[in-house]
Amino acid sequence: MWCYRGGSISTEPRINDRIRVPEVRLVGPSGEQVGIVPLAKALELAQEYDLDLVEVAASARPPVCKLMDYGKFKYESAMKAREARKNQAHTVIKEMKLRPKIDPHDYDTKKGHVVRFLKQGDKVKITIMFRGREQSRPELGYRLLQRLASDVEDLGFIESNPKQDGRNMIMVLGPHKKKTEAMAEARQAQEARKAEAKANPGRSQNAADSDAVNAEGEEVVAADAEAPAEASAEA
């Protein structure tokens, strides 16, 4: 009785002399149906066309084989898979920390970051950090969270209602816009900027400087959003 004893099972199709059947249903290099031919004849045609004989349907009877450039086929398949992974949407949860008695200017700055996150299609976790006597006034944090949710209601909605978590109060905002839509819009904007830079070479350097400033700003925001609550409280 046969028993599988481990080891990897190849998912690569059989090609050329690795194909071990007496005959195959052959498909030409342009997709044309050649018909059922002996394996030796199929291999001979592959040599004439300087192509590989690739088994594309091993479970068929007889197996279906196609004449193709297997190296080129593998490369194109890898590039397609890479592009698919590149365009795949990943759910990201950003975090923004606030104090219940936040300064109006600081509030506007934090709100601006939340707006940008929501426009990017990301969720935002809002954390209100209470300190000292502020812990006896949870309504201050609740009102601040409700105010923020109201200010960005055109871009996001309350996905998780405010709730107390130790010395903090937490609320999660979800974006109205899907991540894939935000990514598509970002790509379109980038292509538009490239087209404008080609049309106006003199302004391309200014645009690059602006992008560098924005990138630095995003790094600062990301670092601030990921800092521990204790460090934020000391600040």
Buried (B, 14 or more C-beta within 10 A) or exposed (E): EEEEEEEEEEEEBBBBEEBEBEBBBBBBEEEEEBEEBEBEEBBEBBEEEEBBBBBBBEEEEBBBBBBBBBEEBEEEEEEEEEEEEEEEEEEEEBBBBBBBEBEEEEBEEBBEBBBBBBBBBBBBBBBBBBEEEBBEEBEBBBBBBBEBBEBBEEBBEBEEEBEBEEBBBBBBBBBBBEBEEBBBBEEEEEEEBEEEBEEEEEEBEEBEEEEEEEEEEEEEBEEBBEBEBEEBBEE
